[in-house]
Amino acid sequence: MTSKHNRWQERWDLNQDDGLAVHDSGLRVRLHDGVGVADNAAEIEQALLPQHGPHNAPAMVRRLIREGAQMLIDPTARGWRG
């Protein structure tokens, strides 16, 4: 059985020149001192609230920020290890 997060890398659009990773949800992630920082985390969290609820939406945004940072650090990585 595959994970629901299988092939998650395909949902990201990378612009290494600008240091920007954009998820298909619209979340924009940049690296700041090696840590992922989202330009629009609050906006995306609000968009996720109706479908995923107030407990899950913030956790989803945090996971997506980690994924975006990982993609900027090593786009060939297979999974989050940190």
C-alpha positions in Angstrom: 0.0 0.0 0.0 1.4 3.4 -0.9 1.3 6.4 1.3 -1.2 9.2 0.6 1.9 11.4 0.3 3.4 9.2 -2.5 5.1 11.3 -5.2 4.7 14.5 -3.1 7.6 16.1 -5.0 5.5 16.4 -8.1 3.2 18.9 -6.4 6.1 21.5 -6.1 7.4 23.9 -8.7 11.0 25.0 -8.1 12.7 28.1 -9.1 16.3 27.6 -7.9 17.4 31.0 -9.3 15.0 32.8 -7.1 15.2 30.3 -4.2 11.5 29.8 -4.3 9.4 26.6 -4.1 5.7 26.9 -4.9 3.2 24.1 -3.9 0.1 23.5 -6.0 -1.9 24.8 -3.1 -0.2 28.2 -3.7 2.1 28.1 -0.7 5.4 29.9 -1.4 8.4 28.7 0.5 11.9 30.3 0.6 15.0 29.3 2.6 16.2 31.7 5.4 19.4 30.5 7.1 18.7 27.0 5.9 15.1 26.9 7.3 11.9 27.1 5.3 9.9 30.2 5.6 6.5 30.6 3.9 5.6 34.0 2.3 1.8 33.2 2.7 1.3 30.6 5.4 -1.6 32.3 7.0 -3.4 32.7 3.7 -3.0 29.0 2.8 -4.0 27.9 6.3 -7.2 29.8 6.0 -7.9 28.2 2.6 -7.3 24.7 4.2 -9.6 25.3 7.2 -13.0 24.5 5.7 -11.9 21.1 4.4 -9.3 20.0 7.0 -10.4 21.8 10.2 -8.7 24.0 12.7 -6.5 21.3 14.1 -5.2 19.8 10.9 -4.7 22.9 8.7 -1.8 24.4 10.7 -0.1 21.0 10.9 -0.5 20.6 7.1 1.0 24.1 6.5 4.0 23.2 8.7 4.5 19.9 6.8 4.3 21.8 3.5 6.9 24.3 4.7 9.3 21.5 5.6 8.7 19.9 2.2 9.3 23.1 0.4 12.6 23.6 2.3 13.6 20.1 1.5 12.9 20.6 -2.2 15.1 23.7 -2.2 17.9 22.0 -0.3 17.8 18.7 -2.2 15.2 18.3 -5.0 16.2 14.7 -5.5 15.5 13.6 -1.9 12.9 10.9 -1.5 11.6 11.8 1.9 11.9 14.3 4.8 14.6 13.2 7.2 14.8 16.2 9.5 
